[in-house]
Amino acid sequence: MASIQKRNNKYAVVYSYTNREGSKRQKWESFDSYAKARSRKAEIENQMDKNIFVPPSSQTVNEFLDLYVDLYGVKKWSLSTYERNAKIADSYIRPILGNMALQDVTPLVIEKYYRDLLNTDSVGNKIFKTKKKVSTGTIKQIHKYLKCAFGVALKWDLIAKNPLLSVEPPKHVYKKREIWTSEMIVQALRECEEPKLAIAIHLSFACSLRLGELLGLRWKDVHISDEDIMKDDAHIYVNCELAKVSLKALKALNEKDVIFTFPQNIPNKVYKTTTVLKKPKTESSIRKIWLPKTLAFILREWKEEQEKYKEFFGDEYNDYDLVICFEDGRYCSHNVIRNALKSVTEVAGLPPIVFHSFRHSSTTYKLKLNHGDIKATQGDTGHSQADMVTEVYSHILDEDRKVNAQKFEESFYQNSGEGIDHNNVNQELDINNLINSLKADPELMAQLIEALK
């Protein structure tokens, strides 16, 4: 089925196969050593015996990715996923691996590719004063993209195996996001003179909302009637988000998941992006979130203010039914809220944070209130999997586990007669600490001896 031929200092595995057009072809694959050639010969013969042999193909990675996006991505991806994947592929995959034959991409090729990426300038680093290299976080996203893409190639019988399954990307350590405590949030709200920002902070902290979700929240999904509040059933229903998307992605996905497209502001201008209301990326993000009564009343007062503006602007009011918007009803962009937050942070003298930190503060606060009830917290946050909550907020759960140990000490050891006299232990610890301090400071030891004399 296959043979090994020596050519000068090389060893070639020679075999015949039938291509996709039905023609008989012969293939020579060269190797530096006889051992590698023999291993490849055995692999080919094994695949042919099992009828899983993939005929050689000259299809490049770029050619395959075009097919992958058209047949798989368009069907499976959301708008945000399409944009993110297109950026990853165009920036880091196509320029480096694009011209390689798809079947030539091996685990070794990927290992070297990841190593070289760590020493490559990241795309879009012009915003930094100093050049930044591709991060391990970016490589993790690249790995996820390639692993899925080559998995589809395997499914389509274009390759014999998925090389990404044999490769681990460089370990990525998530940076702990700076968050505000509840006291800091109260301080910021007191200093806040921008009502849109105040409402955004309330909604994000109390309801664990993402910025896009609260900017896309509509009054028809806010239930704060007298009856709702009396029955403790005041709530919001999150079923869309405001997002800025590329027109290219919008066209490629045929406006999939788009609920409403806002009109462009400047006539005759050529736009590359547009702002839309769209369905959330995952089904778990569509959720009902109950409101604290105080927030329900705050929202009612806010709606009354909007009604006054609506009456003032009359026909010029842009009624998109948005909870957070400009006085004339126009949608409010992400940057407007972010810039307002930056100003309040400086005025209040608080540590700088990103707006998404309110979502982290909210999750942390709720986990403390409900003593680590993951499922109840996940219902508010809209995380698709519970382990995403446990991974990010494990330190909160650790605090509860620490309390468990303290309760165990009180309820079992101290009541069972097996406990240790903590007063004696503490005294011993204090004496040991004093001795160690004196040993570390000879001058202090001399002063103590002199005093005793």
Residue pairs with C-beta under 8 A, 6 or more apart in sequence:
1 15
1 44
1 45
1 48
2 13
2 14
2 15
2 41
2 44
2 45
3 13
3 14
3 15
3 41
4 11
4 12
4 13
4 14
4 34
4 37
4 38
4 41
5 11
5 12
5 14
5 28
6 12
7 30
9 32
10 30
10 31
10 32
11 30
11 31
11 32
11 33
11 34
11 36
11 37
12 28
12 29
12 30
12 31
12 37
13 28
13 29
13 31
13 37
13 40
13 41
13 44
14 26
14 27
14 28
15 26
15 27
15 41
15 44
16 24
16 25
16 26
16 27
17 24
17 25
17 26
17 27
17 53
17 55
17 56
18 24
18 25
18 55
19 25
19 55
19 56
20 55
20 57
25 55
25 56
27 56
29 37
29 40
31 37
31 40
44 53
47 53
47 54
47 160
52 160
53 160
54 103
54 157
54 158
54 159
54 160
56 103
57 101
57 102
57 103
57 158
58 101
59 101
59 102
59 103
59 158
60 98
60 99
60 100
60 101
60 102
61 93
61 94
61 97
61 98
61 99
61 100
61 101
61 102
61 105
62 94
62 98
62 99
63 102
64 102
64 149
64 153
64 158
65 89
65 93
65 94
65 98
65 149
68 149
68 152
68 153
69 85
69 86
69 89
69 252
72 152
73 82
73 85
74 82
74 252
74 253
74 254
77 85
77 253
78 256
78 257
78 278
78 279
78 281
79 243
79 245
79 249
79 250
79 253
79 256
79 257
79 258
79 276
79 278
80 243
80 245
80 281
81 281
82 249
82 252
82 253
83 245
83 246
83 249
84 141
85 145
86 248
86 249
87 123
88 138
88 141
88 142
88 145
89 145
91 123
91 124
92 117
92 120
92 123
92 134
92 138
92 142
93 142
93 145
93 146
96 113
96 116
96 117
97 105
97 109
97 113
100 109
102 153
102 158
102 159
103 158
103 159
103 160
105 150
105 159
105 163
106 163
107 163
107 164
107 166
107 167
109 163
110 146
110 163
110 164
110 167
111 167
114 139
114 143
114 167
114 169
114 170
117 134
117 138
117 139
117 142
118 133
118 134
118 136
118 139
118 170
119 133
120 133
120 134
121 131
121 132
121 133
121 134
122 132
122 133
122 134
122 135
122 138
125 131
125 132
135 172
136 169
136 170
136 171
136 172
136 173
137 172
137 174
139 169
139 170
139 172
140 169
140 170
140 172
142 169
143 164
143 167
143 169
146 164
147 162
147 164
147 165
150 159
150 162
150 163
150 164
151 162
151 164
153 159
153 162
154 160
154 161
154 162
174 392
177 353
177 354
177 356
177 357
177 360
178 351
178 352
178 353
178 357
179 353
179 357
179 358
179 360
179 361
179 364
180 188
180 350
180 351
180 353
180 357
180 358
180 361
181 361
182 361
182 365
184 348
184 350
184 351
185 201
185 205
185 358
185 361
187 348
187 350
188 201
188 344
188 345
188 348
188 350
189 198
189 201
189 202
190 348
191 344
191 347
191 348
192 198
192 201
192 344
194 340
194 343
194 344
195 302
195 305
196 324
196 325
196 326
196 332
196 336
196 337
196 340
197 337
197 340
197 341
197 344
199 298
199 299
199 302
199 323
199 324
200 211
200 214
200 215
200 324
200 337
200 355
201 341
201 358
202 295
202 298
203 209
203 214
203 217
203 236
203 295
203 323
203 324
204 210
204 211
204 214
204 355
204 358
204 359
204 362
205 358
205 361
205 362
205 365
206 291
206 292
206 295
206 362
207 214
207 236
207 238
207 289
207 291
207 362
207 380
208 289
208 359
208 362
208 363
208 366
208 377
208 380
208 381
208 382
209 217
209 238
209 289
209 359
210 241
210 356
210 359
210 382
211 334
211 337
211 338
211 355
211 356
212 241
212 242
212 243
212 334
213 238
213 240
213 241
213 280
213 285
213 382
214 323
214 324
215 241
215 242
215 322
215 324
215 331
215 332
215 333
215 334
215 337
216 240
216 241
216 242
216 243
216 277
216 278
216 322
217 236
217 238
217 322
217 323
217 324
218 240
218 320
218 321
218 322
218 323
219 303
219 321
219 322
219 323
220 321
221 236
221 237
221 238
221 239
222 236
222 299
222 323
223 233
223 234
223 235
223 236
223 237
224 234
224 291
224 296
224 297
224 299
224 300
227 233
228 234
228 235
228 296
229 293
229 296
229 297
232 290
232 293
233 290
234 290
234 291
234 293
234 296
235 288
235 289
235 290
235 291
236 288
236 289
236 291
237 287
237 288
237 289
238 280
238 285
238 286
238 287
238 288
238 289
238 382
239 279
239 280
239 286
240 259
240 277
240 278
240 279
240 280
241 277
241 278
241 279
241 280
241 285
242 275
242 276
242 277
242 331
242 334
243 275
243 276
243 278
244 273
244 274
244 275
244 276
244 333
244 334
245 273
245 274
245 275
245 276
245 278
246 272
246 273
247 271
247 272
247 273
247 274
248 272
250 258
250 274
250 276
255 261
257 278
257 279
258 276
258 277
258 278
259 276
259 277
259 278
259 279
260 276
260 277
260 320
261 274
261 275
261 276
262 274
262 275
262 276
262 277
262 320
262 331
264 271
264 274
275 331
275 333
279 286
280 286
280 382
282 382
282 384
283 384
284 382
284 383
284 384
285 382
285 384
286 382
287 379
287 380
287 382
289 380
291 299
299 323
302 323
306 325
309 317
309 327
309 328
309 329
310 317
310 319
310 329
313 327
313 328
313 329
316 328
317 328
317 329
318 325
318 328
318 329
318 330
319 329
320 329
320 330
320 331
322 329
322 331
322 332
324 332
324 337
325 331
325 332
326 332
334 355
337 355
338 354
338 355
341 353
341 355
342 352
344 350
345 351
345 352
345 353
359 381
360 392
360 393
362 380
362 381
363 377
363 380
363 381
363 389
363 392
363 393
364 393
364 396
366 376
366 377
366 380
367 373
367 374
367 377
367 389
367 393
367 396
367 397
368 396
368 399
370 376
370 377
371 400
372 396
372 397
372 400
374 386
374 389
374 390
375 386
377 389
378 386
378 389
381 389
383 389
390 397
409 419
412 418
413 419
413 420
437 444
438 444
438 445
438 448
439 445
